[in-house]
Amino acid sequence: MSNKNSFSEASAKSYSQALYELGSEEKNLEKLEKDVVSIIKLISQSKDFNSLIKDPTNKQEDQLNVIGAIFEKFNLSNLLKKFINFLVMKRRFFYVEKILKDFISICSKNRGEISAKLTVAKELNENEINKIKNELSQNFGSEVKLNYIYDPDLIGGLIMQVESVMIDTSIKNKLLKIENKMIGA
């Protein structure tokens, strides 16, 4: 197993847990989580910021300057700024997105939320998504954090994953099963 994979799976969770514990100690988890979501959104929406993270030729000083400017402009948590600066100094900035997503997951689990992923072949409106989310919450007896994905490649049906349980009623999956039976015959 490569060091990159080892870090991204095992160590990222340690960093995420450390950030969670620091936020808990400062009794600042709500703002910290909101700011982490903002940084994750920035990573996904800004090619320049993503390049700053992923390109190993970027200098630490440049990375620290950009982080400082972002945190000052958007008035983000000082704890999060120090944490990300620490990642830069330890040459772990490349993994910041994974670490921050794991942090969000830890926060969610500690609130007793259940994560679910819904992939559907047709676009759903906000009311339909909320109805599904509410029904799942009632069925599981906990708040459900629903990740909705529209995927027209499914042709029809849906794929629902709640924690480790997956239900796949997509036509694409049914066609793949038929194809595999025909090949095996």
mmCIF file of the C-alpha atoms, coordinates in Angstrom:
data_MODEL
# 
_entry.id   MODEL 
# 
loop_
_atom_site.group_PDB 
_atom_site.id 
_atom_site.type_symbol 
_atom_site.label_atom_id 
_atom_site.label_alt_id 
_atom_site.label_comp_id 
_atom_site.label_asym_id 
_atom_site.label_entity_id 
_atom_site.label_seq_id 
_atom_site.pdbx_PDB_ins_code 
_atom_site.Cartn_x 
_atom_site.Cartn_y 
_atom_site.Cartn_z 
_atom_site.occupancy 
_atom_site.B_iso_or_equiv 
_atom_site.pdbx_formal_charge 
_atom_site.auth_seq_id 
_atom_site.auth_comp_id 
_atom_site.auth_asym_id 
_atom_site.auth_atom_id 
_atom_site.pdbx_PDB_model_num 
ATOM 1   C CA . MET A 1 1   ? 0.000   0.000   0.000   1.00 0.00 ? 1   MET A CA 1 
ATOM 2   C CA . SER A 1 2   ? 1.374   3.412   -0.892  1.00 0.00 ? 2   SER A CA 1 
ATOM 3   C CA . ASN A 1 3   ? 2.070   6.106   1.675   1.00 0.00 ? 3   ASN A CA 1 
ATOM 4   C CA . LYS A 1 4   ? -0.386  8.430   -0.056  1.00 0.00 ? 4   LYS A CA 1 
ATOM 5   C CA . ASN A 1 5   ? -3.269  5.979   0.424   1.00 0.00 ? 5   ASN A CA 1 
ATOM 6   C CA . SER A 1 6   ? -2.174  5.218   3.975   1.00 0.00 ? 6   SER A CA 1 
ATOM 7   C CA . PHE A 1 7   ? -2.232  8.883   4.871   1.00 0.00 ? 7   PHE A CA 1 
ATOM 8   C CA . SER A 1 8   ? -5.464  9.737   3.148   1.00 0.00 ? 8   SER A CA 1 
ATOM 9   C CA . GLU A 1 9   ? -7.384  7.011   4.967   1.00 0.00 ? 9   GLU A CA 1 
ATOM 10  C CA . ALA A 1 10  ? -5.832  6.633   8.403   1.00 0.00 ? 10  ALA A CA 1 
ATOM 11  C CA . SER A 1 11  ? -4.125  9.919   9.169   1.00 0.00 ? 11  SER A CA 1 
ATOM 12  C CA . ALA A 1 12  ? -6.824  12.160  7.723   1.00 0.00 ? 12  ALA A CA 1 
ATOM 13  C CA . LYS A 1 13  ? -9.259  10.836  10.325  1.00 0.00 ? 13  LYS A CA 1 
ATOM 14  C CA . SER A 1 14  ? -6.744  11.634  13.080  1.00 0.00 ? 14  SER A CA 1 
ATOM 15  C CA . TYR A 1 15  ? -6.382  15.205  11.853  1.00 0.00 ? 15  TYR A CA 1 
ATOM 16  C CA . SER A 1 16  ? -10.165 15.520  11.542  1.00 0.00 ? 16  SER A CA 1 
ATOM 17  C CA . GLN A 1 17  ? -10.686 14.188  15.052  1.00 0.00 ? 17  GLN A CA 1 
ATOM 18  C CA . ALA A 1 18  ? -8.045  16.600  16.382  1.00 0.00 ? 18  ALA A CA 1 
ATOM 19  C CA . LEU A 1 19  ? -9.849  19.539  14.750  1.00 0.00 ? 19  LEU A CA 1 
ATOM 20  C CA . TYR A 1 20  ? -13.137 18.340  16.248  1.00 0.00 ? 20  TYR A CA 1 
ATOM 21  C CA . GLU A 1 21  ? -11.618 18.096  19.721  1.00 0.00 ? 21  GLU A CA 1 
ATOM 22  C CA . LEU A 1 22  ? -10.034 21.549  19.430  1.00 0.00 ? 22  LEU A CA 1 
ATOM 23  C CA . GLY A 1 23  ? -13.389 23.000  18.360  1.00 0.00 ? 23  GLY A CA 1 
ATOM 24  C CA . SER A 1 24  ? -15.108 21.244  21.267  1.00 0.00 ? 24  SER A CA 1 
ATOM 25  C CA . GLU A 1 25  ? -12.586 22.610  23.758  1.00 0.00 ? 25  GLU A CA 1 
ATOM 26  C CA . GLU A 1 26  ? -13.178 26.137  22.457  1.00 0.00 ? 26  GLU A CA 1 
ATOM 27  C CA . LYS A 1 27  ? -16.959 25.514  22.485  1.00 0.00 ? 27  LYS A CA 1 
ATOM 28  C CA . ASN A 1 28  ? -16.997 26.801  18.929  1.00 0.00 ? 28  ASN A CA 1 
ATOM 29  C CA . LEU A 1 29  ? -18.094 23.757  16.909  1.00 0.00 ? 29  LEU A CA 1 
ATOM 30  C CA . GLU A 1 30  ? -21.092 25.373  15.219  1.00 0.00 ? 30  GLU A CA 1 
ATOM 31  C CA . LYS A 1 31  ? -19.105 28.261  13.684  1.00 0.00 ? 31  LYS A CA 1 
ATOM 32  C CA . LEU A 1 32  ? -16.159 25.974  12.975  1.00 0.00 ? 32  LEU A CA 1 
ATOM 33  C CA . GLU A 1 33  ? -18.377 23.539  11.063  1.00 0.00 ? 33  GLU A CA 1 
ATOM 34  C CA . LYS A 1 34  ? -19.981 26.378  9.093   1.00 0.00 ? 34  LYS A CA 1 
ATOM 35  C CA . ASP A 1 35  ? -16.527 27.732  8.179   1.00 0.00 ? 35  ASP A CA 1 
ATOM 36  C CA . VAL A 1 36  ? -15.292 24.258  7.184   1.00 0.00 ? 36  VAL A CA 1 
ATOM 37  C CA . VAL A 1 37  ? -18.285 23.917  4.836   1.00 0.00 ? 37  VAL A CA 1 
ATOM 38  C CA . SER A 1 38  ? -17.349 27.294  3.312   1.00 0.00 ? 38  SER A CA 1 
ATOM 39  C CA . ILE A 1 39  ? -13.764 26.165  2.700   1.00 0.00 ? 39  ILE A CA 1 
ATOM 40  C CA . ILE A 1 40  ? -14.943 22.872  1.148   1.00 0.00 ? 40  ILE A CA 1 
ATOM 41  C CA . LYS A 1 41  ? -17.250 24.845  -1.136  1.00 0.00 ? 41  LYS A CA 1 
ATOM 42  C CA . LEU A 1 42  ? -14.378 27.169  -2.082  1.00 0.00 ? 42  LEU A CA 1 
ATOM 43  C CA . ILE A 1 43  ? -12.185 24.176  -2.919  1.00 0.00 ? 43  ILE A CA 1 
ATOM 44  C CA . SER A 1 44  ? -14.845 22.721  -5.213  1.00 0.00 ? 44  SER A CA 1 
ATOM 45  C CA . GLN A 1 45  ? -15.724 26.030  -6.904  1.00 0.00 ? 45  GLN A CA 1 
ATOM 46  C CA . SER A 1 46  ? -12.352 27.752  -7.313  1.00 0.00 ? 46  SER A CA 1 
ATOM 47  C CA . LYS A 1 47  ? -9.879  26.248  -9.768  1.00 0.00 ? 47  LYS A CA 1 
ATOM 48  C CA . ASP A 1 48  ? -7.200  28.648  -8.516  1.00 0.00 ? 48  ASP A CA 1 
ATOM 49  C CA . PHE A 1 49  ? -7.625  27.626  -4.874  1.00 0.00 ? 49  PHE A CA 1 
ATOM 50  C CA . ASN A 1 50  ? -7.762  23.958  -5.849  1.00 0.00 ? 50  ASN A CA 1 
ATOM 51  C CA . SER A 1 51  ? -4.529  24.416  -7.809  1.00 0.00 ? 51  SER A CA 1 
ATOM 52  C CA . LEU A 1 52  ? -2.922  26.119  -4.804  1.00 0.00 ? 52  LEU A CA 1 
ATOM 53  C CA . ILE A 1 53  ? -3.734  23.005  -2.761  1.00 0.00 ? 53  ILE A CA 1 
ATOM 54  C CA . LYS A 1 54  ? -2.898  20.297  -5.292  1.00 0.00 ? 54  LYS A CA 1 
ATOM 55  C CA . ASP A 1 55  ? 0.171   21.730  -7.039  1.00 0.00 ? 55  ASP A CA 1 
ATOM 56  C CA . PRO A 1 56  ? 3.279   20.592  -5.114  1.00 0.00 ? 56  PRO A CA 1 
ATOM 57  C CA . THR A 1 57  ? 5.397   23.335  -6.713  1.00 0.00 ? 57  THR A CA 1 
ATOM 58  C CA . ASN A 1 58  ? 3.539   26.061  -4.812  1.00 0.00 ? 58  ASN A CA 1 
ATOM 59  C CA . LYS A 1 59  ? 5.626   27.610  -2.059  1.00 0.00 ? 59  LYS A CA 1 
ATOM 60  C CA . GLN A 1 60  ? 4.468   27.351  1.545   1.00 0.00 ? 60  GLN A CA 1 
ATOM 61  C CA . GLU A 1 61  ? 4.768   31.120  1.884   1.00 0.00 ? 61  GLU A CA 1 
ATOM 62  C CA . ASP A 1 62  ? 2.382   31.657  -1.050  1.00 0.00 ? 62  ASP A CA 1 
ATOM 63  C CA . GLN A 1 63  ? -0.080  29.133  0.385   1.00 0.00 ? 63  GLN A CA 1 
ATOM 64  C CA . LEU A 1 64  ? 0.028   30.776  3.825   1.00 0.00 ? 64  LEU A CA 1 
ATOM 65  C CA . ASN A 1 65  ? -0.489  34.249  2.291   1.00 0.00 ? 65  ASN A CA 1 
ATOM 66  C CA . VAL A 1 66  ? -3.527  33.123  0.297   1.00 0.00 ? 66  VAL A CA 1 
ATOM 67  C CA . ILE A 1 67  ? -5.020  31.355  3.320   1.00 0.00 ? 67  ILE A CA 1 
ATOM 68  C CA . GLY A 1 68  ? -4.486  34.474  5.433   1.00 0.00 ? 68  GLY A CA 1 
ATOM 69  C CA . ALA A 1 69  ? -6.203  36.651  2.824   1.00 0.00 ? 69  ALA A CA 1 
ATOM 70  C CA . ILE A 1 70  ? -9.171  34.273  2.475   1.00 0.00 ? 70  ILE A CA 1 
ATOM 71  C CA . PHE A 1 71  ? -9.694  33.976  6.220   1.00 0.00 ? 71  PHE A CA 1 
ATOM 72  C CA . GLU A 1 72  ? -9.442  37.739  6.709   1.00 0.00 ? 72  GLU A CA 1 
ATOM 73  C CA . LYS A 1 73  ? -11.799 38.569  3.830   1.00 0.00 ? 73  LYS A CA 1 
ATOM 74  C CA . PHE A 1 74  ? -14.512 36.109  4.902   1.00 0.00 ? 74  PHE A CA 1 
ATOM 75  C CA . ASN A 1 75  ? -13.971 36.459  8.687   1.00 0.00 ? 75  ASN A CA 1 
ATOM 76  C CA . LEU A 1 76  ? -13.482 32.728  9.191   1.00 0.00 ? 76  LEU A CA 1 
ATOM 77  C CA . SER A 1 77  ? -12.532 30.978  12.428  1.00 0.00 ? 77  SER A CA 1 
ATOM 78  C CA . ASN A 1 78  ? -9.042  31.686  13.735  1.00 0.00 ? 78  ASN A CA 1 
ATOM 79  C CA . LEU A 1 79  ? -8.801  28.079  14.953  1.00 0.00 ? 79  LEU A CA 1 
ATOM 80  C CA . LEU A 1 80  ? -9.477  26.802  11.425  1.00 0.00 ? 80  LEU A CA 1 
ATOM 81  C CA . LYS A 1 81  ? -6.888  29.211  10.015  1.00 0.00 ? 81  LYS A CA 1 
ATOM 82  C CA . LYS A 1 82  ? -4.255  27.947  12.475  1.00 0.00 ? 82  LYS A CA 1 
ATOM 83  C CA . PHE A 1 83  ? -5.212  24.353  11.672  1.00 0.00 ? 83  PHE A CA 1 
ATOM 84  C CA . ILE A 1 84  ? -4.904  24.835  7.910   1.00 0.00 ? 84  ILE A CA 1 
ATOM 85  C CA . ASN A 1 85  ? -1.629  26.727  8.373   1.00 0.00 ? 85  ASN A CA 1 
ATOM 86  C CA . PHE A 1 86  ? -0.399  23.748  10.399  1.00 0.00 ? 86  PHE A CA 1 
ATOM 87  C CA . LEU A 1 87  ? -1.329  21.426  7.505   1.00 0.00 ? 87  LEU A CA 1 
ATOM 88  C CA . VAL A 1 88  ? 0.638   23.657  5.130   1.00 0.00 ? 88  VAL A CA 1 
ATOM 89  C CA . MET A 1 89  ? 3.687   23.677  7.400   1.00 0.00 ? 89  MET A CA 1 
ATOM 90  C CA . LYS A 1 90  ? 3.557   19.868  7.803   1.00 0.00 ? 90  LYS A CA 1 
ATOM 91  C CA . ARG A 1 91  ? 3.169   19.404  4.034   1.00 0.00 ? 91  ARG A CA 1 
ATOM 92  C CA . ARG A 1 92  ? -0.313  17.937  4.487   1.00 0.00 ? 92  ARG A CA 1 
ATOM 93  C CA . PHE A 1 93  ? -2.217  20.720  2.695   1.00 0.00 ? 93  PHE A CA 1 
ATOM 94  C CA . PHE A 1 94  ? -2.766  18.361  -0.230  1.00 0.00 ? 94  PHE A CA 1 
ATOM 95  C CA . TYR A 1 95  ? -5.176  16.387  2.009   1.00 0.00 ? 95  TYR A CA 1 
ATOM 96  C CA . VAL A 1 96  ? -7.121  19.358  3.380   1.00 0.00 ? 96  VAL A CA 1 
ATOM 97  C CA . GLU A 1 97  ? -10.344 18.552  1.502   1.00 0.00 ? 97  GLU A CA 1 
ATOM 98  C CA . LYS A 1 98  ? -10.441 14.959  2.781   1.00 0.00 ? 98  LYS A CA 1 
ATOM 99  C CA . ILE A 1 99  ? -9.622  16.068  6.324   1.00 0.00 ? 99  ILE A CA 1 
ATOM 100 C CA . LEU A 1 100 ? -12.341 18.736  6.311   1.00 0.00 ? 100 LEU A CA 1 
ATOM 101 C CA . LYS A 1 101 ? -14.949 16.360  4.869   1.00 0.00 ? 101 LYS A CA 1 
ATOM 102 C CA . ASP A 1 102 ? -14.082 13.819  7.569   1.00 0.00 ? 102 ASP A CA 1 
ATOM 103 C CA . PHE A 1 103 ? -14.488 16.613  10.148  1.00 0.00 ? 103 PHE A CA 1 
ATOM 104 C CA . ILE A 1 104 ? -18.010 17.333  8.860   1.00 0.00 ? 104 ILE A CA 1 
ATOM 105 C CA . SER A 1 105 ? -18.780 13.612  9.103   1.00 0.00 ? 105 SER A CA 1 
ATOM 106 C CA . ILE A 1 106 ? -17.535 13.494  12.721  1.00 0.00 ? 106 ILE A CA 1 
ATOM 107 C CA . CYS A 1 107 ? -19.704 16.503  13.627  1.00 0.00 ? 107 CYS A CA 1 
ATOM 108 C CA . SER A 1 108 ? -22.729 14.892  12.011  1.00 0.00 ? 108 SER A CA 1 
ATOM 109 C CA . LYS A 1 109 ? -22.237 11.560  13.798  1.00 0.00 ? 109 LYS A CA 1 
ATOM 110 C CA . ASN A 1 110 ? -21.752 13.273  17.154  1.00 0.00 ? 110 ASN A CA 1 
ATOM 111 C CA . ARG A 1 111 ? -25.097 15.039  16.667  1.00 0.00 ? 111 ARG A CA 1 
ATOM 112 C CA . GLY A 1 112 ? -26.690 11.635  16.065  1.00 0.00 ? 112 GLY A CA 1 
ATOM 113 C CA . GLU A 1 113 ? -27.356 12.270  12.387  1.00 0.00 ? 113 GLU A CA 1 
ATOM 114 C CA . ILE A 1 114 ? -27.451 9.466   9.865   1.00 0.00 ? 114 ILE A CA 1 
ATOM 115 C CA . SER A 1 115 ? -25.973 10.083  6.434   1.00 0.00 ? 115 SER A CA 1 
ATOM 116 C CA . ALA A 1 116 ? -27.855 8.976   3.349   1.00 0.00 ? 116 ALA A CA 1 
ATOM 117 C CA . LYS A 1 117 ? -27.151 9.267   -0.347  1.00 0.00 ? 117 LYS A CA 1 
ATOM 118 C CA . LEU A 1 118 ? -29.968 9.345   -2.880  1.00 0.00 ? 118 LEU A CA 1 
ATOM 119 C CA . THR A 1 119 ? -29.149 9.057   -6.579  1.00 0.00 ? 119 THR A CA 1 
ATOM 120 C CA . VAL A 1 120 ? -32.129 9.351   -8.921  1.00 0.00 ? 120 VAL A CA 1 
ATOM 121 C CA . ALA A 1 121 ? -32.760 9.301   -12.656 1.00 0.00 ? 121 ALA A CA 1 
ATOM 122 C CA . LYS A 1 122 ? -35.116 12.288  -12.626 1.00 0.00 ? 122 LYS A CA 1 
ATOM 123 C CA . GLU A 1 123 ? -34.665 15.684  -11.035 1.00 0.00 ? 123 GLU A CA 1 
ATOM 124 C CA . LEU A 1 124 ? -36.530 16.182  -7.783  1.00 0.00 ? 124 LEU A CA 1 
ATOM 125 C CA . ASN A 1 125 ? -37.784 19.475  -6.427  1.00 0.00 ? 125 ASN A CA 1 
ATOM 126 C CA . GLU A 1 126 ? -37.054 20.722  -2.921  1.00 0.00 ? 126 GLU A CA 1 
ATOM 127 C CA . ASN A 1 127 ? -40.409 19.473  -1.559  1.00 0.00 ? 127 ASN A CA 1 
ATOM 128 C CA . GLU A 1 128 ? -39.819 15.938  -2.856  1.00 0.00 ? 128 GLU A CA 1 
ATOM 129 C CA . ILE A 1 129 ? -36.312 15.864  -1.391  1.00 0.00 ? 129 ILE A CA 1 
ATOM 130 C CA . ASN A 1 130 ? -37.585 17.112  1.985   1.00 0.00 ? 130 ASN A CA 1 
ATOM 131 C CA . LYS A 1 131 ? -40.401 14.545  1.978   1.00 0.00 ? 131 LYS A CA 1 
ATOM 132 C CA . ILE A 1 132 ? -37.893 11.707  1.387   1.00 0.00 ? 132 ILE A CA 1 
ATOM 133 C CA . LYS A 1 133 ? -35.592 13.125  4.067   1.00 0.00 ? 133 LYS A CA 1 
ATOM 134 C CA . ASN A 1 134 ? -38.455 13.356  6.587   1.00 0.00 ? 134 ASN A CA 1 
ATOM 135 C CA . GLU A 1 135 ? -39.630 9.799   5.875   1.00 0.00 ? 135 GLU A CA 1 
ATOM 136 C CA . LEU A 1 136 ? -36.091 8.466   6.320   1.00 0.00 ? 136 LEU A CA 1 
ATOM 137 C CA . SER A 1 137 ? -35.750 10.398  9.577   1.00 0.00 ? 137 SER A CA 1 
ATOM 138 C CA . GLN A 1 138 ? -38.977 8.856   10.877  1.00 0.00 ? 138 GLN A CA 1 
ATOM 139 C CA . ASN A 1 139 ? -37.993 5.351   9.788   1.00 0.00 ? 139 ASN A CA 1 
ATOM 140 C CA . PHE A 1 140 ? -34.525 5.517   11.327  1.00 0.00 ? 140 PHE A CA 1 
ATOM 141 C CA . GLY A 1 141 ? -35.466 7.528   14.409  1.00 0.00 ? 141 GLY A CA 1 
ATOM 142 C CA . SER A 1 142 ? -32.648 10.042  13.821  1.00 0.00 ? 142 SER A CA 1 
ATOM 143 C CA . GLU A 1 143 ? -32.064 13.152  11.800  1.00 0.00 ? 143 GLU A CA 1 
ATOM 144 C CA . VAL A 1 144 ? -30.981 12.154  8.290   1.00 0.00 ? 144 VAL A CA 1 
ATOM 145 C CA . LYS A 1 145 ? -28.448 14.191  6.366   1.00 0.00 ? 145 LYS A CA 1 
ATOM 146 C CA . LEU A 1 146 ? -29.415 13.523  2.750   1.00 0.00 ? 146 LEU A CA 1 
ATOM 147 C CA . ASN A 1 147 ? -26.999 13.929  -0.151  1.00 0.00 ? 147 ASN A CA 1 
ATOM 148 C CA . TYR A 1 148 ? -29.144 14.169  -3.312  1.00 0.00 ? 148 TYR A CA 1 
ATOM 149 C CA . ILE A 1 149 ? -27.605 13.450  -6.729  1.00 0.00 ? 149 ILE A CA 1 
ATOM 150 C CA . TYR A 1 150 ? -29.359 13.638  -10.084 1.00 0.00 ? 150 TYR A CA 1 
ATOM 151 C CA . ASP A 1 151 ? -27.908 11.076  -12.525 1.00 0.00 ? 151 ASP A CA 1 
ATOM 152 C CA . PRO A 1 152 ? -29.734 10.708  -15.872 1.00 0.00 ? 152 PRO A CA 1 
ATOM 153 C CA . ASP A 1 153 ? -27.450 7.747   -16.732 1.00 0.00 ? 153 ASP A CA 1 
ATOM 154 C CA . LEU A 1 154 ? -29.532 5.587   -14.371 1.00 0.00 ? 154 LEU A CA 1 
ATOM 155 C CA . ILE A 1 155 ? -32.278 5.676   -17.047 1.00 0.00 ? 155 ILE A CA 1 
ATOM 156 C CA . GLY A 1 156 ? -34.956 5.139   -14.363 1.00 0.00 ? 156 GLY A CA 1 
ATOM 157 C CA . GLY A 1 157 ? -35.281 4.182   -10.718 1.00 0.00 ? 157 GLY A CA 1 
ATOM 158 C CA . LEU A 1 158 ? -32.998 5.151   -7.868  1.00 0.00 ? 158 LEU A CA 1 
ATOM 159 C CA . ILE A 1 159 ? -30.060 4.174   -5.694  1.00 0.00 ? 159 ILE A CA 1 
ATOM 160 C CA . MET A 1 160 ? -30.454 4.765   -1.965  1.00 0.00 ? 160 MET A CA 1 
ATOM 161 C CA . GLN A 1 161 ? -27.629 4.300   0.504   1.00 0.00 ? 161 GLN A CA 1 
ATOM 162 C CA . VAL A 1 162 ? -28.240 4.831   4.208   1.00 0.00 ? 162 VAL A CA 1 
ATOM 163 C CA . GLU A 1 163 ? -25.041 4.305   6.177   1.00 0.00 ? 163 GLU A CA 1 
ATOM 164 C CA . SER A 1 164 ? -23.860 0.868   4.960   1.00 0.00 ? 164 SER A CA 1 
ATOM 165 C CA . VAL A 1 165 ? -27.193 -0.331  3.513   1.00 0.00 ? 165 VAL A CA 1 
ATOM 166 C CA . MET A 1 166 ? -27.668 0.126   -0.235  1.00 0.00 ? 166 MET A CA 1 
ATOM 167 C CA . ILE A 1 167 ? -30.798 -0.349  -2.328  1.00 0.00 ? 167 ILE A CA 1 
ATOM 168 C CA . ASP A 1 168 ? -30.383 -0.167  -6.110  1.00 0.00 ? 168 ASP A CA 1 
ATOM 169 C CA . THR A 1 169 ? -33.601 -0.199  -8.151  1.00 0.00 ? 169 THR A CA 1 
ATOM 170 C CA . SER A 1 170 ? -32.130 1.587   -11.159 1.00 0.00 ? 170 SER A CA 1 
ATOM 171 C CA . ILE A 1 171 ? -32.878 0.328   -14.646 1.00 0.00 ? 171 ILE A CA 1 
ATOM 172 C CA . LYS A 1 172 ? -29.157 0.641   -15.432 1.00 0.00 ? 172 LYS A CA 1 
ATOM 173 C CA . ASN A 1 173 ? -28.397 -1.892  -12.677 1.00 0.00 ? 173 ASN A CA 1 
ATOM 174 C CA . LYS A 1 174 ? -31.145 -4.246  -13.864 1.00 0.00 ? 174 LYS A CA 1 
ATOM 175 C CA . LEU A 1 175 ? -29.786 -4.105  -17.423 1.00 0.00 ? 175 LEU A CA 1 
ATOM 176 C CA . LEU A 1 176 ? -26.271 -4.859  -16.148 1.00 0.00 ? 176 LEU A CA 1 
ATOM 177 C CA . LYS A 1 177 ? -27.607 -7.913  -14.272 1.00 0.00 ? 177 LYS A CA 1 
ATOM 178 C CA . ILE A 1 178 ? -29.371 -9.166  -17.415 1.00 0.00 ? 178 ILE A CA 1 
ATOM 179 C CA . GLU A 1 179 ? -26.209 -8.595  -19.465 1.00 0.00 ? 179 GLU A CA 1 
ATOM 180 C CA . ASN A 1 180 ? -24.119 -10.546 -16.929 1.00 0.00 ? 180 ASN A CA 1 
ATOM 181 C CA . LYS A 1 181 ? -26.607 -13.455 -17.002 1.00 0.00 ? 181 LYS A CA 1 
ATOM 182 C CA . MET A 1 182 ? -26.497 -13.509 -20.797 1.00 0.00 ? 182 MET A CA 1 
ATOM 183 C CA . ILE A 1 183 ? -22.691 -13.508 -20.814 1.00 0.00 ? 183 ILE A CA 1 
ATOM 184 C CA . GLY A 1 184 ? -22.589 -16.279 -18.201 1.00 0.00 ? 184 GLY A CA 1 
ATOM 185 C CA . ALA A 1 185 ? -25.062 -18.493 -20.073 1.00 0.00 ? 185 ALA A CA 1 
# 
